[in-house]
C-alpha cells in the first residue's frame, strides 16, 4: 500500500501547488480553505481494552482542501490532512496519521456523468463521532488502520424519466498492532482483507417527489491470514451477491425518506477453513425531518459486511438518530446516538452489541477562529469477555482558518454575525 500512499500524497501536493501558483486567475472557480487545529483530549480508555486505563493526548493537524469547478460541468476536489498525536503517559501510542481524498467529476455529454475518486487513511484512532468507516462501529484494542479505496462510477440519463448507473471500487483494509510489545489476546481477532465491489442500478423518476428503482452489487474479497493465529493461518475468500429495490420520496418541504430492501447470498471459505455460505434479507431506512432551526435524521439498517474490522465475516444491524443545527451564525452543534449488533457468520463466535452517544458544539469566535467542544461514549457488550469494553472521550479544539471567510476560502466576505 506504500506505493498508493506516495501517489496520492504527490497528487495532493501538486494540486495545492497549482492553486497557490495563480490564485487570482482561478478565484471564481477555485475554493482553497486550509486550516490548522490544536486539540486536547481526555479518554478513560486509551488502549480501547476491557481494563480502561485513562490518559490525555494532544493533536496538532493541518488540513488542505481544494475544490476547482471545471468549465465542462464538473469539478476536481482534493483534501490532504496530516496530524500528530502526543500522549502524556502512554508514549508508545505517539503517532502520526494522514488522510487523503481526491475526486474528479465530469459530464462527457449532456445526459451522462463520470466520476472517479480515491481515499486513503492511516490512523490509530477509532469510534469517532462523524465517520463513514464501518469499522468504527465496533471497538477493538488500539490498532494502526490503513485503508485505501479507489473507484469509478458512470451515470447516464436514458430518457426524461429513466436513468442507469454502474460502478466499480477496489478496497484494501490493513490492520496491525500499534506497538510490538502490546499484549492483548483480542488482537489475534483482527483480519486484513482486500477486494473489489461492483454495482449497477436502474431507476425511474415517477414524479418530482418520488424516484424508485432496482440495484445489484457484487463483492469479491480475499481474506488475509491472521498473524500469529494457528487457527486462521490460510488465505480465505468471500463473495456476496445483493439484489435490492429502492425508493426515495419527499413529503413537502419537511420530510425526506430513503428506503432500500432486498436479499443477499454469501459464499466463500474463511481463513480457518470454515464455510461462509449464508443467505438472508438486507435493507436500510433513512428519514430526514426539517424544523425551523434544526434537522432530525433517523436510520436503521441490516446487511452483510466484509469490511468489518473484527476477524471473519458477519451481518450487522444498526439503528440511530441525530439532530443538528441548521442555522448560520456563530454557533453550530450536533448530537447523535446509535446502536449496533454484529452477528458473526461463524456460529461459534458470540454476538457483539454496542451503544454509542455523543455530540459537539462549535463556537465561531471571528472570521479566522473556531472553538470546538466534543464528547463521545461507547459501551460494548458480548458473551465473549474479550469483546466487553467501553470508553469515554472529551475534547476541546481550536481551529485557525488563515484565509477565513473570504471568496477564495469559500464563504461570503462578511462576519458570522451579519447573517
C-alpha positions in Angstrom: 0.0 0.0 0.0 3.0 2.3 0.3 3.1 3.0 -3.5 -0.5 4.1 -3.4 0.2 6.4 -0.5 3.1 8.0 -2.4 1.0 8.6 -5.5 -1.9 10.1 -3.5 0.4 12.3 -1.4 2.2 13.6 -4.5 -1.1 14.4 -6.2 -2.2 16.4 -3.1 1.0 18.4 -3.2 0.6 19.0 -6.9 -3.0 20.3 -6.5 -2.1 22.6 -3.7 0.9 23.9 -5.6 -1.3 24.6 -8.7 -3.8 26.5 -6.5 -1.0 28.6 -4.9 0.6 29.3 -8.2 -2.1 31.7 -9.7 -4.9 32.1 -7.2 -6.2 35.4 -8.7 -6.9 33.9 -12.2 -8.7 30.9 -10.7 -10.6 32.7 -8.0 -14.1 32.5 -9.5 -13.9 28.7 -9.9 -11.5 27.8 -7.1 -12.1 27.2 -3.4 -9.0 26.7 -1.2 -9.6 27.0 2.5 -6.7 25.4 4.5 -6.8 25.2 8.3 -4.8 24.1 11.3 -6.1 22.9 14.6 -4.8 22.1 18.1 -6.9 19.6 20.1 -6.6 18.4 23.8 -8.4 15.2 24.6 -9.1 13.1 27.7 -10.1 9.5 27.5 -10.8 6.9 30.2 -9.7 4.0 28.0 -6.6 4.9 26.0 -6.0 1.3 24.8 -9.7 0.6 24.0 -9.5 -2.6 26.1 -11.5 -4.0 29.0 -9.1 -2.6 31.6 -9.9 1.0 30.9 -6.6 3.0 31.6 -7.0 6.8 31.3 -4.7 9.3 29.6 -4.7 12.7 27.8 -3.2 13.5 24.4 -2.6 16.5 22.2 -3.2 16.5 18.5 -1.8 19.1 16.0 -3.1 18.9 12.5 -3.1 20.7 9.1 -5.9 20.2 6.5 -5.5 21.3 2.9 -8.9 21.1 0.9 -9.1 22.2 -2.7 -12.1 22.4 -5.0 -12.0 23.5 -8.6 -15.1 23.9 -10.8 -14.4 22.8 -14.3 -15.8 24.6 -17.4 -17.4 21.4 -18.7 -20.0 21.0 -15.9 -17.7 19.2 -13.4 -15.3 19.7 -10.6 -12.0 18.5 -9.2 -11.7 18.0 -5.4 -8.7 17.0 -3.2 -8.1 17.2 0.5 -5.0 16.2 2.5 -4.8 16.0 6.3 -1.7 15.3 8.4 -1.7 15.1 12.2 0.5 14.1 15.1 -0.7 12.7 18.5 1.4 13.0 21.6 0.3 11.2 24.8 1.0 12.3 28.3 1.5 8.8 29.8 1.4 6.1 27.1 4.2 7.4 25.0 4.2 4.2 23.0 1.0 5.4 21.4 2.5 8.6 20.0 1.8 8.5 16.3 1.4 10.4 13.0 -1.7 10.0 10.8 -2.9 11.2 7.5 -5.9 11.2 5.2 -6.2 12.0 1.6 -9.3 12.3 -0.6 -9.5 13.1 -4.3 -12.4 13.1 -6.7 -12.9 14.1 -10.4 -16.4 14.6 -11.9 -17.1 15.5 -15.5 -20.1 15.4 -17.9 -18.7 13.9 -21.2 -22.1 14.6 -22.8 -25.2 16.3 -21.5 -27.1 13.2 -20.4 -24.1 11.4 -18.8 -21.7 11.9 -15.9 -18.5 10.2 -15.0 -16.8 10.2 -11.5 -13.6 8.8 -10.3 -12.1 9.1 -6.8 -9.8 7.7 -4.2 -9.3 7.9 -0.5 -6.5 6.8 1.8 -6.5 7.0 5.6 -3.9 5.9 8.2 -4.6 6.4 11.9 -4.7 4.7 15.3 -7.9 6.3 16.4 -11.5 4.8 16.3 -15.0 5.4 17.4 -15.2 8.9 16.1 -18.4 11.0 16.1 -18.6 11.5 12.4 -17.2 8.6 10.4 -18.2 6.8 7.2 -15.9 3.9 8.1 -17.9 0.9 9.1 -15.1 -0.5 11.3 -15.6 2.5 13.7 -18.9 1.0 14.7 -17.3 -1.7 17.0 -14.4 -1.4 19.4 -11.1 -3.2 19.3 -7.8 -2.5 21.1 -5.7 0.3 19.6 -4.5 -0.6 16.1 -2.9 1.1 13.2 -5.6 1.2 10.5 -4.6 1.7 6.8 -7.5 1.9 4.4 -7.4 2.5 0.7 -10.4 2.9 -1.7 -10.3 3.7 -5.4 -13.4 3.7 -7.5 -15.2 4.9 -10.6 -18.9 5.5 -11.5 -20.7 6.2 -14.7 -24.3 7.5 -14.7 -26.5 8.1 -17.8 -29.9 9.6 -18.4 -31.7 7.2 -20.7 -34.8 9.3 -21.1 -36.7 12.0 -19.4 -37.6 9.7 -16.5 -35.2 6.7 -16.7 -31.5 6.6 -15.8 -28.9 4.0 -15.1 -25.5 3.8 -13.2 -22.6 1.4 -13.0 -19.6 1.5 -10.6 -16.5 -0.4 -9.5 -14.4 0.1 -6.4 -11.2 -1.5 -5.1 -10.8 -1.6 -1.3 -7.8 -2.6 0.8 -8.1 -2.8 4.6 -4.8 -3.4 6.6 -4.7 -3.6 10.4 -1.7 -4.0 12.7 -0.6 -3.7 16.3 0.3 -0.2 17.4 3.4 -1.4 19.2 5.1 -4.8 19.1 5.1 -5.1 22.9 1.3 -4.6 23.2 -0.2 -7.8 24.7 -3.9 -8.2 24.2 -5.5 -11.5 23.3 -8.2 -10.0 21.2 -5.6 -8.6 18.8 -5.5 -12.1 17.2 -9.1 -11.5 16.1 -8.4 -8.7 13.6 -8.1 -9.6 9.9 -7.0 -7.6 6.9 -8.7 -8.0 3.6 -8.8 -6.6 0.0 -11.0 -7.0 -3.0 -13.5 -5.5 -5.5 -17.0 -4.2 -5.3 -19.2 -3.9 -8.4 -22.7 -2.3 -8.6 -25.3 -1.4 -11.1 -28.7 0.3 -10.8 -31.7 1.3 -12.9 -34.1 4.0 -11.6 -37.2 5.8 -12.7 -38.5 9.2 -11.7 -42.2 8.8 -11.1 -42.7 12.4 -10.1 -40.9 15.5 -8.8 -41.0 13.9 -5.3 -40.6 10.2 -5.9 -37.9 8.1 -7.5 -37.6 4.3 -7.4 -35.6 1.5 -9.0 -33.6 -1.7 -8.7 -30.0 -2.4 -7.9 -27.4 -5.2 -7.8 -24.0 -5.4 -6.1 -21.3 -8.0 -6.1 -18.4 -8.0 -3.5 -15.4 -10.3 -4.0 -12.8 -10.1 -1.2 -9.7 -12.0 -0.3 -9.3 -12.6 3.5 -5.7 -12.5 4.7 -4.3 -15.0 7.1 -4.3 -13.7 10.7 -0.7 -13.2 12.0 0.3 -15.5 14.9 -3.0 -17.3 14.9 -2.6 -21.0 14.1 -6.4 -21.4 13.5 -6.8 -18.7 10.9 -3.5 -19.3 9.1 -4.7 -19.6 5.5 -5.9 -17.2 2.8 -9.7 -17.1 2.6 -12.2 -15.7 0.1 -15.7 -14.3 0.2 -18.3 -13.4 -2.4 -21.6 -11.5 -1.7 -24.4 -11.0 -4.2 -27.0 -8.5 -3.2 -30.2 -7.6 -5.1 -32.5 -4.8 -3.9 -35.2 -2.3 -4.7 -35.1 1.3 -3.5 -37.5 4.3 -3.2 -36.7 7.9 -2.4 -39.7 10.2 -1.6 -40.1 13.7 -0.4 -43.2 14.8 1.6 -43.5 18.6 1.2 -40.5 20.7 2.3 -40.1 19.0 5.7 -39.8 15.2 5.2 -37.5 13.0 3.1 -37.4 9.2 3.0 -35.0 6.7 1.5 -35.9 3.0 1.7 -33.9 0.0 0.4 -34.9 -3.6 0.7 -33.7 -6.9 -0.8 -31.7 -10.1 -0.2 -28.2 -11.3 -0.2 -26.3 -14.6 -0.8 -22.8 -15.1 0.6 -20.3 -17.9 -0.4 -16.7 -18.5 0.5 -14.2 -20.1 2.8 -12.8 -18.4 5.9 -9.1 -18.3 6.9 -9.8 -21.1 9.3 -11.3 -23.3 6.5 -14.9 -22.7 7.7 -17.8 -22.4 5.2 -19.1 -18.8 5.0 -22.3 -19.6 3.0 -25.2 -17.7 4.2 -28.4 -16.1 2.8 -30.8 -13.5 4.2 -32.6 -10.2 3.9 -30.9 -6.8 3.7 -32.4 -3.3 4.0 -31.9 0.3 5.1 -34.3 3.0 6.0 -33.5 6.7 6.4 -35.8 9.6 7.2 -35.0 13.4 7.5 -37.2 16.0 9.1 -36.6 19.7 8.8 -37.7 22.0 11.6 -37.3 25.8 11.8 -33.7 25.7 13.0 -32.7 22.0 13.1 -32.8 18.8 11.1 -33.6 15.3 12.5 -32.1 12.2 11.0 -33.3 8.6 11.8 -31.9 5.5 10.2 -31.9 1.7 10.5 -30.0 -0.9 8.5 -29.4 -4.7 8.2 -26.8 -6.0 5.8 -23.9 -8.5 5.4 -20.5 -6.9 5.6 -17.0 -7.9 4.5 -15.5 -4.6 5.6 -15.6 -5.1 9.4 -12.5 -4.9 11.5 -13.1 -8.0 13.6 -11.9 -11.4 12.3 -14.3 -13.2 10.0 -17.5 -12.0 8.2 -20.8 -11.0 9.8 -24.2 -9.5 9.4 -24.6 -6.1 11.1 -27.7 -4.4 12.3 -27.6 -0.6 13.1 -30.2 1.9 14.3 -29.5 5.6 15.1 -30.8 9.1 15.4 -29.1 12.5 15.1 -30.2 16.1 15.5 -28.1 19.0 14.1 -28.3 22.8 13.9 -29.3 24.3 10.5 -29.0 28.0 11.2 -26.0 30.1 10.1 -24.2 32.1 12.8 -21.6 31.9 15.5 -22.9 28.5 16.9 -23.2 25.0 15.4 -23.9 21.8 17.1 -24.9 18.1 16.6 -25.9 15.3 18.9 -26.4 11.6 18.0 -27.0 8.1 19.3 -26.6 4.8 17.5 -26.7 1.1 18.4 -25.3 -1.9 16.5 -25.2 -5.6 16.7 -22.6 -7.8 15.0 -23.8 -11.4 14.1 -20.8 -13.4 13.0 -21.1 -15.9 10.1 -19.2 -18.4 12.3 -21.8 -19.8 14.8 -19.0 -20.4 17.3 -18.4 -16.7 17.7 -20.5 -14.6 20.0 -22.7 -11.6 19.0 -21.4 -8.1 19.9 -23.7 -5.3 20.9 -22.7 -1.6 21.2 -24.4 1.6 22.2 -22.8 5.0 21.3 -23.8 8.6 22.0 -22.1 11.9 21.6 -22.1 15.3 20.1 -20.2 18.5 19.5 -20.6 22.3 19.8 -18.7 24.8 17.7 -18.3 28.5 18.5 -17.0 30.7 15.7 -15.1 33.3 17.5 -14.4 35.5 14.5 -13.5 35.2 10.8 -10.4 33.1 11.4 -11.0 31.1 14.6 -13.4 28.4 15.7 -13.6 26.7 19.1 -15.0 23.1 19.2 -16.1 21.0 22.2 -16.9 17.3 21.6 -17.6 14.2 23.6 -18.5 10.6 22.9 -19.3 7.5 24.9 -19.5 3.8 23.8 -20.5 0.7 25.7 -19.8 -2.6 24.1 -21.0 -6.0 25.5 -20.7 -9.6 24.4 -20.7 -13.2 25.7 -17.1 -13.1 24.5 -15.5 -11.4 27.5 -12.6 -10.2 25.5 -15.0 -8.0 23.5 -16.5 -6.3 26.6 -15.2 -2.7 26.7 -16.3 0.9 26.9 -14.7 4.3 26.6 -15.5 8.0 27.3 -13.7 10.8 25.4 -13.9 14.6 25.8 -12.0 17.1 23.6 -11.6 20.8 23.1 -10.0 22.1 19.9 -9.1 25.5 18.4 -9.3 25.8 14.6 -7.5 28.5 12.6 -8.5 29.4 9.1 -5.8 31.6 7.5 -8.0 32.6 4.6 -11.1 32.9 6.8 -14.4 33.9 5.3 -13.1 35.1 2.0 -14.1 34.4 -1.5 -11.1 32.1 -2.1 -11.8 30.5 1.3 -15.3 29.6 0.1 -17.5 31.8 2.3 -19.0 35.3 2.0 -16.7 38.1 3.0 -18.9 39.1 5.9 -18.6 38.3 9.7 -20.7 35.4 11.1 -22.9 37.9 12.9 -24.0 39.6 9.7 -26.3 36.7 8.9 
